[in-house]
Amino acid sequence: MIVADTNLIVYLIIPTEHTETAKQVFLRDSDWVAPRLWRSEFRNVLATYMRQQLVTLSQAQKIMQQAEKVMSDNEYGSHSDDVLRLVAGSSCSAYDCEFVALAQEFGAPLVTVDKRILREFAGTAVSPTTFLTR
């Protein structure tokens, strides 16, 4: 099991220069979990893509359905006390700390490309490349 940061879910579903690595992570461990927040963050990425006219509304809806299918039954709430404790000890946002809190709760790595999370939570977060070389 891994906790997948929203950026990793995006890379798996939307073709980017990071998609192949995300696919390799999924092949290595397809048990991805995330806080429910991932949906809002993913929709925000799609909003940006629509505003930049990279995808149509219909395409964005289909992409979201794909992502929801991948993450089906793998979404969890985060405990506010845990998130706030992590926020108090870092410069990361509460959004980011939701992913860290979930990873710590499950004893699973948080796979992310977010440099701040990787730096501040090195014991919990790993890059996709590091995950693949373990």
C-alpha positions in Angstrom: 0.0 0.0 0.0 1.1 3.6 -0.7 -0.5 6.9 -0.1 -0.7 8.6 -3.5 -0.3 12.3 -3.6 -2.7 14.0 -6.0 0.1 14.8 -8.4 0.9 11.0 -8.7 -2.8 10.3 -9.5 -2.7 13.1 -12.1 0.4 11.6 -13.7 -1.2 8.2 -13.8 -4.3 9.4 -15.5 -3.3 12.4 -17.6 -0.4 11.9 -20.0 2.7 14.0 -18.9 6.4 13.5 -18.9 5.9 11.8 -15.5 3.3 9.3 -16.6 5.6 6.4 -17.3 7.1 6.7 -13.8 3.6 6.8 -12.3 2.6 3.7 -14.2 5.7 1.9 -12.9 4.8 2.8 -9.4 1.2 1.5 -10.0 2.6 -1.7 -11.4 4.9 -2.1 -8.4 2.0 -1.4 -5.9 -1.5 -0.8 -7.2 -3.0 -0.4 -3.7 -3.2 3.4 -3.7 -5.0 5.3 -0.9 -5.5 9.0 -0.4 -7.5 11.4 1.7 -10.8 12.4 0.2 -9.2 15.8 -0.5 -7.5 14.3 -3.6 -10.8 14.7 -5.5 -10.8 18.5 -5.0 -7.2 18.8 -5.9 -7.6 16.7 -9.0 -10.7 18.7 -10.1 -8.6 21.9 -9.7 -6.0 20.4 -12.0 -8.7 19.7 -14.5 -10.1 23.3 -14.1 -6.6 24.6 -15.0 -6.5 22.3 -18.1 -10.0 23.4 -19.2 -9.1 27.1 -18.8 -5.9 26.6 -20.8 -8.1 24.8 -23.4 -6.0 21.6 -23.1 -9.2 19.5 -22.5 -12.9 20.1 -23.0 -15.5 19.8 -20.3 -16.5 16.4 -21.7 -12.9 15.2 -21.6 -12.4 16.5 -18.1 -15.5 14.6 -16.9 -14.2 11.4 -18.5 -10.7 11.9 -16.9 -12.3 12.5 -13.5 -14.4 9.3 -13.9 -11.2 7.4 -14.7 -9.4 8.8 -11.6 -12.4 8.0 -9.4 -12.4 4.4 -10.7 -8.7 4.0 -9.8 -9.3 5.4 -6.3 -12.6 3.7 -5.7 -13.0 2.5 -2.1 -9.5 3.8 -1.3 -10.4 7.3 0.1 -10.1 8.1 3.8 -10.7 11.0 6.2 -7.8 12.5 8.1 -7.8 13.2 11.8 -7.7 16.9 12.4 -5.5 16.6 15.5 -2.9 14.7 13.4 -3.1 17.1 10.5 -2.7 20.2 12.8 0.2 18.6 14.7 2.0 18.1 11.4 1.2 21.6 10.3 2.5 23.0 13.6 5.9 21.3 13.0 6.3 22.1 9.4 5.8 24.8 6.7 3.5 22.5 4.7 -0.1 23.3 4.0 -2.9 21.5 5.9 -3.8 20.0 2.5 -0.3 18.4 2.2 -0.4 17.4 5.8 -3.6 15.4 5.2 -1.6 13.1 2.9 1.3 12.9 5.4 -1.1 12.1 8.3 -2.8 9.3 6.3 0.6 7.8 5.4 1.7 7.9 9.0 -1.6 6.4 10.2 -1.3 3.4 7.7 2.5 3.1 8.1 2.7 3.4 4.3 5.0 5.7 2.2 3.5 8.9 0.8 4.7 8.9 -2.9 4.9 12.4 -4.1 7.0 14.8 -6.3 6.3 17.7 -3.9 9.8 18.9 -2.9 8.7 20.6 0.3 6.9 17.4 1.5 9.9 15.3 0.6 12.2 17.6 2.5 10.1 18.1 5.6 8.7 14.6 5.9 11.7 12.5 4.7 10.8 9.6 7.0 7.3 9.4 5.5 7.4 10.7 1.9 9.4 9.3 -1.0 9.7 10.4 -4.6 8.3 8.0 -7.3 11.9 7.3 -8.4 13.0 6.4 -4.9 10.0 4.2 -4.4 10.9 2.3 -7.5 14.5 1.7 -6.4 13.6 0.4 -2.9 
